[in-house]
Amino acid sequence: MHQVREEIALLQNNLEFFRHSKNADKLREDVNKKIADAEQSLHEMKAQLKVLNQAADTL
């Protein structure tokens, strides 16, 4: 999860470089999709971790 969080932060940082560029619409779109995908992956990992923690608590 730590690696995914770092990836999201890096992508968001990179996105700032293209913020003011008029010709970077496609690149911004691609980076935004990567951020959304990484955030979804992180959300799924957190849900799986929660299930594992709940299972461990019942043992």
N, C-alpha and C positions, 0 to 999 in steps of 0.2 A: 504494500500500500504506500509505503514511503516513496518508492520509486515512481509510482503513478502521480503522487502529489507533486514531486519534483518536476515531472514531465509537464504537468498542467501549468505550474509556475513558469517554467521555461517557455512554453508556448504562449502564455499570456504576455510575458516579457517581449518575446519576439514580435507579437502582434502590435505592440506599441511602436515598433520601428516602422511599420507599414501604415500606421494610423493616418498620417498626413499625406501619403502618396496617392495621387489621383489614379495612377495606373496599376494599383496593386489590389484591385477588387477581387480577382480570382484567387490570389494568394491569401488574402484575408479570409475569404470564404473557406478555403482549404484548412487554414489554421483553426478557424472557429469550429469546423467539423471535427478536427482532431481533438480539440479541447472538449467538445461535447461527448465524443466517444470515450475519452479518458475519464471524464467525470462519471459517465454511466458505468464504466468498468470499476471505478472506485466505489460507487454506490453498491454495486453487486458484491464486491469484496467485503464491504462492511456488513452487508446482510448475511453473507456466508459466515463471517466471523461471529456475528451475533448468534446464529444458529449453533455453531460449534461451542461457543461459550455456554449457551443454555444447556446443551447436551452434557458438557463437562460438569456443570453444576448439579445435574441430576444423578451423577455417578456416586 
